[in-house]
């Protein structure tokens, strides 16, 4: 299909946080709801939420309308095998119908619909099979992969994401630098969470 599928990865056990970070309060909502709301407000054709650890509890705690016509929720029974297993689970849910996927992390509160759409537009214009936003001069998330790289995602193991593919094929990568400062922080620890709570838009 023409268009792009978004994969929101949120299956981890939040071991470094010590609590379900997906449901942490952020700006009158939860961390995961915030990511989902921006993804669903963007031009992504479908948004696939990949859950794993305590999936039922997370479903119940979300404020997002889980019946949203562009939202699909799947559970990764192999989430303990690392982020690669969630990538594979998400990809297997969309690869039949979509030729491009955008990988979004469920713990990055400052990814907006505007940034998602910027990455989509620049990726389309470039024709490159790989694309990523940049922050402070380095490659960051979200990222886009086209069908030629789907088989390589199935070869990933453990906590290995798509980073290696970007490093191995720099000539096929479109890097997109947002206007202004892009805060690409993710939330892994209590210190990370306290830091974002100090910002006005997250309190």
C-alpha positions, 0 to 999 in steps of 0.5 A, a space after each residue: 500500500 502507498 503510505 507508511 505503517 508506524 510501529 510503536 514499541 512498548 513491550 519492555 519490562 521497564 526494569 531500570 525504572 522499577 515501575 511501568 513507565 508506559 503509564 507514568 503521568 506526563 502532561 495530564 496523560 501517560 507517557 505511552 498515551 502521549 506517544 500514541 496521540 501524536 502518532 495517531 494525529 500524524 499521516 501514518 496510515 496505521 499505528 501498531 502498538 506492540 505490548 508485552 510485559 503486563 500488556 493487559 494492565 497497560 491496556 486498561 491504563 491507557 486513555 487512548 481510544 483503543 477502538 481507533 480505526 487506525 490503531 492496532 494492538 498486538 502482544 509480543 510473547 517473546 518480549 523478554 528476548 529484547 527489542 528485536 523481538 518487538 520489531 519482528 512482531 510489529 513488522 510481521 503484522 504489517 509487512 503484507 500490506 505496507 512497504 514502509 515502516 516507521 519505528 517509534 519508541 514508546 518512551 520518547 515523550 517529545 516526538 510530535 505529529 509534526 516531526 513524524 510528518 516531516 520525516 515522512 515527507 523528506 523520506 518520500 522526496 529522497 527515495 532513500 530506503 532508510 531515513 531518520 531524524 537527527 538531534 544535535 547532529 547525530 542520528 536519532 528516532 524515529 526511523 523509517 525502513 523500506 521493504 528491501 530492508 525488511 528481511 534484515 530486521 528478521 535477522 536481529 537478535 536480543 536488544 539489537 535494533 535497526 542501528 546496525 543497518 543504518 551504520 552499514 548502509 550510510 549511502 542509502 540513508 536520508 537524515 532529516 534535521 528538524 527546525 529548532 531543537 529536537 529533544 530526543 530524550 527517552 525515559 529509562 530511569 527515575 532520574 530521566 523521569 524526574 528530569 522531564 517532569 521539570 519541563 513545563 510541557 511535561 509537568 
